[in-house]
Amino acid sequence: MTILIILVPIALLLGFVGLVAFVWSLKAGQYDDMDGASVRVLMDDDVEDRKP
C-alpha cells in the first residue's frame, strides 16, 4: 500500500507532462495542416518533367 504513495504522484506528473507537451504542440502549429502529409506522399517528386 505504501507503493501508492510513490506511484500516484509519478502518474500525475507524467500526465501533466503529456498535457503540457500536447498544449505546446497545439500552439506550435503541429496540427495546422492535417491533409498535407497525405497529399505529399502521393506526389512524385523524383520524376523530372520530360519535354518532347
TANOR-V125030 format. One line per field, one symbol per residue. phi: phi as a letter, one per 40 degrees, with the letter a starting at -180 (. if undefined). psi: psi as a letter, one per 20 degrees, with the letter a starting at -180 (. if undefined). burial: + if it has 9 or more other ideal C-beta (glycine too) atoms within 8 Angstrom, else -. A space follows every 10 residues. Layout:
phi = ???
psi = ???
burial = ???
This chain:
phi = .ccccccccc cccccccccc ccccccccgc bcbccccccc cccbcccccc bc
psi = hihhhghghg ggghggghgg hghghghikh jgnhighhhh hiqnhhpqpp p.
burial = ---------- ---------- ----+----- ---------- ---------- --
